[in-house]
């Protein structure tokens, strides 16, 4: 079994669907946690509900578009735990807007969260990460296939995958692995507007004929962060019920 006892995991977007499921699983596997989110109240409430009370958990209110916030949260991880072993960059924003209606400000805001936020998190996290650690960046099927009215998000997620490959090469001398997961349509609050709009259309194009659950992404993340994936780096794992085959 995967065992994260003695490991420290740093997870952004901790109050959201996929990072919340990931934090819960990591807690059950024994990891101590540093959880960050823009919304402090739901994050603290979630942290208090984690079942494994033997594994410590600290929280920090963080805007991933702020270098100061990210650096302070990583400094907190260093002060509380001496460093981190696992980093999961999962904070995201998925607003709808056509290219024709998009302003420069809107474009830059979405990239600031979904791409720049990943860079900031990985940059600060790498500085306090112990050798032999693992980085997992949450990408998206949108980064492979695109998605109408979400071009800014798709561009950001494509950038996350390219960034992660480069970072994997930079951190390899420290035996730190860097990978991505690419979720399809997962039943979270962030994807609810799209799921309501497209109805069964995407499900009908998905070989497994259903949407994914946050826990199914969490288990893939845990695998890539574990020693079971010790010879995997610079890769992106599709977790979308086969929907990538539909284009």
Protein Blocks (a to p, Z undefined) as FASTA:
>chain_A
ZZfehiacddehklmmklmmmmmmmmmnopacddddfblmlmmmmmmmpmblmbccdddd
ddfkbmklmmmmmmmmmmmnopafbdcdfbdcdddddfklpcfklmmmmmmmmmmmmmmm
mmmmmmmpcehiacdddddfklmnopehilmmmmmmmmmmmmmmmmmmmmmmnopacddd
dddddddfklmmmmmmnmmmmmmmpmnlpacdfklmmmmmmmmmmmklmmgghiacddee
hmmmnZZ
